[in-house]
Amino acid sequence: KPLAAYTDRLLDLLGSDEGSLSNGINTFFTAAAQLSGNPAETAYRQEFLSSTEFFVNRSRAMGAELESLDLEIKRAVNSEFDEFNKLSASLAAVNLELTKTPLAGKQPPALLDQRDFLLLEMSAYASLDVIVDSSQRATVKLEGASKSTTFVTETKSVNLNANFPDVAGGALAVMY
């Protein structure tokens, strides 16, 4: 799913009357203010306890929803990396086949088409820097990354993986 779909779900969760914490907070503090004005009143005590329970339950429910959304996003990202890595491995296999015919201009057109198709598919996942050598083999790295992070060479591919941050709001790291 595109990131926008997850953002929409998050906004729906935080902004809805059923899911947001603002109603729970308002109810809690209103009940607390009423109780502080008349602590002996049983009805105010009961209202305070009820609003406290409501706020706690709403907080737990929101926490569970956010945790579920986080897990879903991580699974989706890992799935995208898996697909990308399969394409990379296929490109490395095509490179190996191209190695068998080292003469430029003598490469089978079907292999060149397959290479181009794989590069096109990979570019849907990430911006890439591609170098094609005289044997028409493609070496690939993420755009702007150092040459030492080339993950498809003339003979092999290296899997890329997502490293999720331990703290909220941290950046996702791509591990080579």
FENQUIGI-V726446 format. One record per backbone hydrogen bond with DSSP energy under -0.5 kcal/mol. NH is the residue of the N-H (numbers start at 0). CO is the residue of the C=O. E is the energy in kcal/mol with one decimal. If there is no record, write none. Layout:
[[NH,CO,E] [NH,CO,E]]
This chain:
[[4,1,-1.2] [5,1,-1.0] [6,2,-2.2] [7,3,-2.6] [8,4,-2.0] [9,5,-2.3] [10,6,-2.6] [11,7,-2.5] [12,8,-2.3] [13,9,-2.7] [14,10,-2.3] [15,11,-1.3] [19,15,-2.5] [24,20,-2.8] [25,21,-2.7] [26,22,-2.6] [27,23,-2.2] [28,24,-2.6] [29,25,-2.3] [30,26,-2.3] [31,27,-2.4] [32,28,-2.3] [33,29,-2.3] [34,30,-2.4] [35,31,-2.4] [36,32,-1.4] [37,33,-1.0] [40,37,-1.5] [44,40,-1.7] [45,41,-2.6] [46,42,-2.4] [47,43,-2.4] [48,44,-2.6] [49,45,-2.5] [50,46,-2.6] [51,47,-2.3] [52,48,-2.3] [53,49,-2.4] [54,50,-2.4] [55,51,-2.5] [56,52,-2.6] [57,53,-2.5] [58,54,-2.4] [59,55,-2.4] [60,56,-2.4] [61,57,-2.4] [62,58,-2.4] [63,59,-2.4] [64,60,-2.2] [65,61,-2.7] [66,62,-2.3] [67,63,-2.2] [68,64,-2.4] [69,65,-2.4] [70,66,-2.3] [71,67,-2.3] [72,68,-2.4] [73,69,-2.4] [74,70,-2.3] [75,71,-2.2] [76,72,-2.7] [77,73,-2.5] [78,74,-2.2] [79,75,-2.1] [80,76,-2.3] [81,77,-2.3] [82,78,-2.2] [83,79,-2.5] [84,80,-2.8] [85,81,-1.9] [86,82,-2.0] [87,83,-2.2] [88,84,-2.3] [89,85,-2.1] [90,86,-2.4] [91,87,-2.2] [92,88,-1.9] [93,89,-2.1] [94,90,-2.6] [95,91,-2.1] [96,92,-1.9] [97,93,-2.5] [98,94,-1.6] [99,95,-0.7] [99,96,-0.9] [100,97,-1.1] [105,102,-1.7] [110,107,-0.8] [111,107,-1.7] [112,108,-2.6] [113,109,-2.2] [114,110,-2.6] [115,111,-2.5] [116,112,-2.5] [117,113,-2.5] [118,114,-2.4] [119,115,-2.2] [120,116,-2.6] [121,117,-2.6] [122,118,-2.0] [123,119,-0.6] [123,120,-1.0] [124,121,-1.6] [125,121,-1.4] [128,140,-3.0] [129,127,-0.5] [130,138,-2.3] [132,130,-0.5] [132,136,-2.4] [135,132,-2.0] [138,130,-2.8] [139,151,-2.2] [140,128,-1.9] [142,126,-2.7] [144,141,-2.3] [148,145,-2.0] [149,146,-1.4] [150,139,-2.0] [151,139,-1.6] [152,155,-3.1] [157,150,-2.8] [160,174,-2.3] [162,172,-2.9] [163,161,-0.6] [169,166,-1.8] [172,162,-2.4] [174,160,-3.8] [174,172,-0.7]]
